[in-house]
Amino acid sequence: MYLYETHLHTVEGSACGVTPGREYPEIFKERGYDGIFITDHFFHGNTRPSRELPWPDYVDAYMKGYEEAKKAGDEIGFKVFFGIEENFEGDEYLLYGVDRAFLLAHPEIPHWSREEMIKAVHAAGGAVMQAHPFRDRDYIKKIHLYPEDIEGIEGINTANTANDNLAALCYALHHSLMIQAGSDTHFKMSIGDGNGGIMYDKPIESEADYAKRLLRRERPKIFFPEEFFKNMSGIKIKLPVEIRRNGAWEDIDNSEIMKWISEAGAAGEDADGQPEGIAAKIAAILQEG
């Protein structure tokens, strides 16, 4: 199997990034990966380049981390792919299969809605996966779930909590969404046995290749540390939740989400009530379906 990291930030492109892009390829290659996707925070997220720059200059600055990583990867025969993470109201989306030409052709991106972004990415042959849909942070006021028109979700993000990830897996199972896994890496010292990612039995050749696989619903296998969900005692949803249905947003009661969780067998109130290995079982179902 071929292993890939799908969610990675550099100091050049992300304000929260710590490690230069050029340092990642050797580390991941040594750990047995076959490639990485650089997905720095874009215009509405925690981006590093100034939003006051002229659009072509912003794009140049934004892509520097990827380009440095790509150069270093080429030197050692390691695949480095370009991706984007864009933010709206705390809900973020990973974009695959678009490139510099796409960004330069769309200086109107800062004014796009979610719907406009998804439509444009699809028109360019790209794919969209919602990142960490149940992420709970103090700066997030509401969870926004977008099961329509996208290819799937990041069901496992090993930089987030087991609670948030298991809720995401139950959500994906209920809505028949594809899943991928990633580590949301921001600095090199976090790269280790606790990371997650995707696997295919054939190597990914390019960003467009991965996007086409997602668009064709060629589900990746995922990997994550078994101990990540150890000793979980059920799932708690603390933030209000909004979901996109039939082209419109609506608030949903957390009791509806708890039904999804109960259906998946992940609603135990204590260690004994939490089925052993439920996250792996859900992931397996999602990958087979």
Beta strands, then each sheet from edge to edge (+ up, - down):
strand 1: 2-5
strand 2: 35-38
strand 3: 79-87
strand 4: 92-96
strand 5: 127-131
strand 6: 143-145
strand 7: 152-157
strand 8: 178-182
strand 9: 197-200
strand 10: 221-223
strand 11: 241-245
strand 12: 248-252
sheet 1: 8+ 7+ 5+ 4- 3+ 2+ 1+ 9- 10+
sheet 2: 6+ 11+ 12-
end
